Amino acid sequence: IQEESDFQWTQTDRGSFYYGKFPPTEYVNEKGIQYYNDLINVLLENRVVPVITLYHWDLPQNLQEKFCGWQNVSMVTYFNDYANLCFEKFGDRVKHWITFNSPWSVAVEGFETGEHAPGFKLSGTGAYKAAHNMIKAHSKVWHTYNKNWRNKHKGMVGISLTTEWGEPVDISNQKDIEAAERFVQFNFGWFANPLYNGDYPQIMKEYIGQKSAQQGLGVSRLPTFTSQEKSYIKGTCDFLGVGHFTTRYITNRNFPATQGPSYFTDRDLTELVDPKWPEPESKWLYSVPWGFRRLLNFVKTHYGNPMVFVTENGMSEKMHCAQLCDEWRIQYLKGYTNEMLKAMKDGVNVQGYTAWSLMDKFEWDEGFSERFGLYYVEFRNKNKPRYPKASVQFYKKLISANGFPNVREVEKWHRISTESCSTINQLLAADPLVSHMEMVTEIVVPTVCTLCILISAILLMILLRRQS
Ligand SMILES: CCCCCCCCCCCCC/C=C/[C@@H](O)[C@@H](N)CO[C@@H]1O[C@H](CO)[C@H](O)[C@H](O)[C@H]1O
């Protein structure tokens, strides 16, 4: 909180509740309520506005085991109960609610590729079903807020959709242009279109429908909404959260897919990256700032220029030792925020921006190896000390100036930020506790264990030989 309130200008915290603290139905975990009450109060005391995500990929285990989680439509009711409880307990102070963070990741990485929890590989069906239930759950929660709480609390409910931008490889080739549009529709439009326009994107219905028929299925693998559901779902976003990290070049796929049904093959396209883009730190994340402006303009034209909060934007480093001079992150933030400002000049209704992320944290299937934080966290030290990376200084300047005043000033910020980090780097390297701990866990313990095993093996061999 101290680190957040240090960013004097943003004063927002996009944090998420841990759903597991609120087990469904039978009882309410009063300790969980107390924990978040205290947290929200301290945020407000420090003039930090909480923006709360209800679901950032953490389902209570019993809901997964009992109902198969988002594969089951009964999740809609359970999730609504949980959201209603949060509105009741915290809505007097929390005015910005996000139902789901990147439901695309939950659906595709959780139920198609299985890289994320719950690790299912229900290729070609699981992701569509999970998405269908999450869209229904989102709209039910919005209606609950609208009916029961809006007058009293006067807040807003939205969703956060993270997507890559898709750029046609050949902009003079109609097939590539259509393939790039399909890429974005299969990612962002999959969720945004029902919420803003009342149904799945036409192109998804056509492609998945055709493929399902070719595969001998009587009905499409993409579930359908009844007309009642369509009108219930349409218009259930007070604002749109947009997460964005990177871009792909897209070309039409002209050859038939060799695999069976799959979300990826349903799209009939190939994703490419430009070999000139700098080598990424996370394997999927190339810095391509211009894609951000195009995505934001896509949002403006396809969904009636909604109020947009940029909920996630940032980049990682893959390093096991502390390296605080994150020049590449400064370049990334500079490039992406600049493109966002251009999009605002284009008329996109961006009302807020939060960088991803304040601190290094657990990065899902990558564990702690990918660090997205502005602050470095020493995870191996039990006190988890934090150290500002160079980007902290730069980001502070950027947000307090609310943009880029002029080239010389920005160059000065850049210089001061990178100068400051080398001093902290030295301090960190000299931290005796950290280096001592690392030496003990990484070198001394394994070496002593290996030696003990070797010596015992040799002694055993000698003993056996003597006996024989
Ligand atoms: C026939 C072709 C088969 C191809 C199979 C390829 C599988 C591709 C898997 C897709 C990989 C895309 C990864 C992108 C994910 C991002 O959108 C996602 N990580 C965004 O979520 C936020 O990311 C943050 C940084 O990673 C952070 O994790 C945060 O918590 C997330 O909300």
The ligand as an ORCA input file, in Angstrom:
! r2SCAN-3c Opt
* xyz 0 1
  C      -2.594    -25.616    -33.613
  C      -1.952    -24.569    -32.870
  C      -1.827    -24.908    -31.425
  C      -1.113    -23.793    -30.764
  C      -1.065    -23.970    -29.280
  C      -0.320    -22.834    -28.730
  C      -0.763    -22.525    -27.335
  C      -0.752    -21.060    -27.192
  C      -1.078    -20.670    -25.811
  C      -1.403    -19.219    -25.796
  C      -0.341    -18.414    -25.114
  C      -0.785    -16.996    -25.003
  C      -0.350    -16.469    -23.695
  C      -0.932    -15.119    -23.409
  C      -1.548    -14.898    -22.316
  C      -1.946    -13.543    -21.837
  O      -3.067    -13.068    -22.511
  C      -2.227    -13.658    -20.364
  N      -1.012    -14.044    -19.666
  C      -2.784    -12.379    -19.811
  O      -3.079    -12.545    -18.445
  C      -2.359    -11.753    -17.540
  O      -0.998    -11.954    -17.796
  C      -0.130    -11.363    -16.820
  C       1.287    -11.562    -17.289
  O       1.467    -12.793    -17.866
  C      -0.386    -11.981    -15.465
  O      -0.192    -13.337    -15.462
  C      -1.822    -11.704    -15.076
  O      -2.131    -12.354    -13.869
  C      -2.784    -12.186    -16.147
  O      -4.052    -11.667    -15.870
*
